[in-house]
């Protein structure tokens, strides 16, 4: 199983956190153990 995540995809939220707004969302993966079932 592969879990793909997308971060900073909302420009307003990135600004609220005083983070730079990227041109593209940040894509990262989580291990299968991060999923609660």
Backbone as CSV, one residue per row, in Angstrom:
resi,resn,N_x,N_y,N_z,CA_x,CA_y,CA_z,C_x,C_y,C_z
1,UNK,0.844,-1.167,0.000,0.000,0.000,0.000,0.897,1.241,0.000
2,UNK,0.534,2.225,-0.795,1.260,3.493,-0.828,0.288,4.612,-0.467
3,UNK,0.703,5.463,0.453,-0.125,6.596,0.869,0.591,7.872,0.447
4,UNK,-0.015,8.583,-0.493,0.541,9.848,-0.967,-0.204,10.990,-0.290
5,UNK,0.528,11.994,0.133,-0.053,13.152,0.812,0.317,14.419,0.049
6,UNK,-0.540,15.412,0.165,-0.285,16.700,-0.478,-0.362,17.775,0.587
7,UNK,0.682,18.594,0.664,0.728,19.657,1.662,0.875,21.024,1.021
8,UNK,0.480,22.016,1.770,0.535,23.415,1.318,-0.209,23.620,0.007
9,UNK,-1.315,22.900,-0.152,-2.101,23.054,-1.365,-3.106,24.199,-1.248
10,UNK,-3.262,24.780,-0.071,-4.124,25.944,0.115,-3.239,27.142,0.420
11,UNK,-3.152,28.069,-0.507,-2.263,29.228,-0.361,-2.602,30.037,0.884
12,UNK,-3.893,30.213,1.172,-4.286,30.999,2.351,-3.784,30.362,3.639
13,UNK,-3.845,29.040,3.714,-3.387,28.359,4.923,-1.869,28.483,5.072
14,UNK,-1.152,28.388,3.972,0.305,28.560,4.027,0.643,29.953,4.543
15,UNK,-0.106,30.949,4.089,0.137,32.323,4.558,-0.172,32.458,6.049
16,UNK,-1.232,31.792,6.520,-1.581,31.833,7.950,-0.426,31.321,8.799
17,UNK,0.298,30.343,8.298,1.412,29.742,9.031,2.723,30.476,8.780
18,UNK,2.643,31.589,8.048,3.837,32.363,7.675,4.844,31.519,6.900
19,UNK,4.327,30.609,6.082,5.167,29.785,5.218,5.139,30.344,3.807
20,UNK,6.200,30.141,3.059,6.155,30.576,1.662,5.116,29.766,0.895
21,UNK,4.492,30.391,-0.070,3.498,29.703,-0.895,4.230,29.120,-2.104
22,UNK,4.309,27.793,-2.185,5.035,27.183,-3.299,4.237,27.275,-4.598
23,UNK,4.933,27.192,-5.706,4.250,27.192,-6.998,3.446,25.915,-7.185
24,UNK,3.958,24.821,-6.629,3.278,23.528,-6.708,3.122,22.982,-5.297
25,UNK,2.057,22.221,-5.045,1.901,21.613,-3.723,3.057,20.660,-3.412
26,UNK,3.324,20.480,-2.134,4.354,19.550,-1.681,3.737,18.154,-1.642
27,UNK,4.371,17.196,-2.282,3.884,15.817,-2.294,4.861,14.976,-1.485
28,UNK,4.316,14.181,-0.561,5.158,13.310,0.248,4.403,12.026,0.540
29,UNK,5.111,11.034,1.039,4.504,9.740,1.330,4.501,9.479,2.833
30,UNK,3.558,8.668,3.252,3.469,8.213,4.637,3.578,6.689,4.646
31,UNK,4.113,6.127,5.721,4.195,4.666,5.788,2.803,4.068,6.026
32,UNK,2.595,2.822,5.645,1.293,2.184,5.851,0.849,2.189,7.314
33,UNK,1.783,2.238,8.251,1.419,2.243,9.669,0.767,3.561,10.093
34,UNK,0.798,4.577,9.239,0.165,5.858,9.561,-1.352,5.799,9.392
35,UNK,-1.849,4.765,8.741,-3.275,4.623,8.479,-3.946,3.889,9.631
36,UNK,-4.969,4.497,10.188,-5.734,3.853,11.257,-6.988,3.240,10.661
37,UNK,-7.218,1.974,10.972,-8.416,1.306,10.444,-9.244,0.731,11.554
